[in-house]
Amino acid sequence: MSNITVCARFRPLSSKERSNHDDNVCVHSIDTENFIFKDEKEEDFKFSFDRVFYEKSEQAEVYEFLALPILGDAINGINGTIITYGQTGAGKTYSMEGPSIVECDEKRKGLVQRTVDGLFEYIKSSDESVKYMIKLSMVEIYMEKVRDLFDLSKDNIQLKESRVQGILLSGVTEISVFNSGEALQNLASGIANRAVGETQMNMASSRSHCIYIFTVQQEFTKEKRMKAGKLVLVDLAGSEKAEKTGAEGRVLDEAKTINKSLSALGNVINALTCGPPGKTNHIPYRDSKLTRILQDALGGNSRTALLCCCSPSCSNASESLSTLRFGTRAKHIKASPHAYHCSEENNVKKHGTCYTTKDESSERILTKLREKLDVEEVKLLEELFTLEGIFFYPNSVEDLKLAYEDVTLRTIVSLQQAVEELVCTVEVLKSENNTLKARIVAAAESIEALHKEARQNGNASVLHKIFDLNQFVSWIWPFSPTKC
Ligand SMILES: Nc1ncnc2c1ncn2[C@@H]1O[C@H](COP(=O)(O)OP(=O)(O)OP(=O)(O)O)[C@@H](O)[C@H]1O
């Protein structure tokens, strides 16, 4: 079991902090892993992290230490999660996206752009017998609702749990991308859809938790085998004190929701690290959408890294101290991620239990299953799973069952979506129908009036035209009230 990687990052002082002459820097570096933090009361606290990035650290350093190893694992089928945490204005979004996702010089590119570049560079240099597919999804959790940033009509995505793939975002848009440029353009359009507001602490403050999901699928054409890993980047909304940020009205409601979900995250971390020894205690993942989505990352089924972003200024000392304490606690979480679907030689480790394919009992069950299912049925199932992007270990009954459950779940979700779409189409058609009926009634009434007038004046040619029009209306709508 390895711990999750926890790093601290201090951004440079902002111009506002610099202009305040009473404001001092409260971080005193010891080395790349340790520092002394001085709070407002001049009390010293020593902190140790896997790596500390001080004010002058480069974006590339953060990527290489924090993200690169996780990216390598995701390519090898092990899920990875990278989270930026901290007070509003502490540099979370800067670390993730740099100043802008597309228009950004090489030096200031954030974790997202570097991850995209890293993935495509790896694909370029890889063996030609392996086919890669990169898919992107992007959601935000805004006011406790999960919104699809690639399709804003999906504004309340439901979370489902699959025993094979963990927590799934039901029906979320997945975009296949084939090069860095295309990926970044798509991500930029997702970012443009984010809920951003202005607070006294940050001109462009994220009012939501933003989640980038990269799915890396590999198909080993020779061995007819597939593998997939997910890399999830999470830019959390900033924790904030209402009186300090000047929040009121909607901004205050947003802040309350953000703080509530961040405290749910803190509770999950406390439960994971403070449980009674030898006992499995309840972990309150279901208390918020954020903790539910991060369940795999925190529960151990993912390689996870946490970047604790802080202001170096004494004026923000209490918030920075709380961020650093959060990081210290998270450091004690144990993780034991496993490959999502692995090679035939490997043992598969799942849900804390390890079993071998040659295990006597599973072999016995398998033989029975093979006797019951005909070969054609098994082949069809395999084909269906591959089409659905579900990868399973075909010699394991357990995986076969789980993959079958997943297909059923996906089919239900897509059928539900189809029904929803049909209901919408019926509504549109009904309303169009009503408009047409109203128009026909109005036309029929005008014809009736004209008809009366022409008969009174004895105008034969007008009467003839009216007769034609009446025929036409009756043809379109046989229940028209006009009669010749
Ligand atoms: N390492 C850094 N180097 C230079 N500028 C930085 C750095 N980190 C943050 N900044 C600047 O500080 C400001 C606030 O940063 P950012 O928007 O990333 O904060 P945040 O933590 O995402 O805030 P919020 O939670 O409100 O969205 C931005 O103007 C950003 O450019």
The ligand as an SDF file (V2000), in Angstrom:
LIG
                    3D

 31 33  0  0  0  0  0  0  0  0999 V2000
    2.2030   30.0250   -9.4280 N   0  0  0  0  0  0  0  0  0  0  0  0
    1.6810   31.1700   -9.8780 C   0  0  0  0  0  0  0  0  0  0  0  0
    2.4310   32.0240  -10.5890 N   0  0  0  0  0  0  0  0  0  0  0  0
    1.9050   33.1870  -11.0490 C   0  0  0  0  0  0  0  0  0  0  0  0
    0.6310   33.5870  -10.8280 N   0  0  0  0  0  0  0  0  0  0  0  0
   -0.1640   32.7790  -10.1280 C   0  0  0  0  0  0  0  0  0  0  0  0
    0.3110   31.5320   -9.6140 C   0  0  0  0  0  0  0  0  0  0  0  0
   -0.6960   30.9480   -8.9620 N   0  0  0  0  0  0  0  0  0  0  0  0
   -1.7460   31.7870   -9.0500 C   0  0  0  0  0  0  0  0  0  0  0  0
   -1.4240   32.8720   -9.7450 N   0  0  0  0  0  0  0  0  0  0  0  0
   -2.3300   34.0030  -10.0210 C   0  0  0  0  0  0  0  0  0  0  0  0
   -3.1420   34.2350   -8.8710 O   0  0  0  0  0  0  0  0  0  0  0  0
   -4.4900   34.5260   -9.2250 C   0  0  0  0  0  0  0  0  0  0  0  0
   -5.4560   33.5520   -8.5440 C   0  0  0  0  0  0  0  0  0  0  0  0
   -5.1310   32.2400   -8.9990 O   0  0  0  0  0  0  0  0  0  0  0  0
   -6.2400   31.1600   -9.3950 P   0  0  0  0  0  0  0  0  0  0  0  0
   -7.3440   31.7570  -10.1920 O   0  0  0  0  0  0  0  0  0  0  0  0
   -5.5230   30.0210   -9.9650 O   0  0  0  0  0  0  0  0  0  0  0  0
   -6.8180   30.8190   -7.9520 O   0  0  0  0  0  0  0  0  0  0  0  0
   -7.8360   29.6820   -7.5310 P   0  0  0  0  0  0  0  0  0  0  0  0
   -7.2430   29.0140   -6.3600 O   0  0  0  0  0  0  0  0  0  0  0  0
   -8.1790   28.8350   -8.6910 O   0  0  0  0  0  0  0  0  0  0  0  0
   -9.0790   30.5500   -7.0690 O   0  0  0  0  0  0  0  0  0  0  0  0
  -10.6570   30.1870   -7.0750 P   0  0  0  0  0  0  0  0  0  0  0  0
  -10.8590   29.0970   -6.1160 O   0  0  0  0  0  0  0  0  0  0  0  0
  -11.2860   31.4610   -6.6200 O   0  0  0  0  0  0  0  0  0  0  0  0
  -11.0070   29.8560   -8.4720 O   0  0  0  0  0  0  0  0  0  0  0  0
   -4.5530   34.4600  -10.7400 C   0  0  0  0  0  0  0  0  0  0  0  0
   -4.4420   35.7560  -11.2330 O   0  0  0  0  0  0  0  0  0  0  0  0
   -3.3380   33.6610  -11.1300 C   0  0  0  0  0  0  0  0  0  0  0  0
   -2.8390   34.0040  -12.4040 O   0  0  0  0  0  0  0  0  0  0  0  0
  1  2  1  0
  2  3  1  0
  2  7  2  0
  3  4  2  0
  4  5  1  0
  5  6  2  0
  6  7  1  0
  6 10  1  0
  7  8  1  0
  8  9  2  0
  9 10  1  0
 10 11  1  0
 11 12  1  0
 11 30  1  0
 12 13  1  0
 13 14  1  0
 13 28  1  0
 14 15  1  0
 15 16  1  0
 16 17  2  0
 16 18  1  0
 16 19  1  0
 19 20  1  0
 20 21  2  0
 20 22  1  0
 20 23  1  0
 23 24  1  0
 24 25  2  0
 24 26  1  0
 24 27  1  0
 28 29  1  0
 28 30  1  0
 30 31  1  0
M  END
$$$$
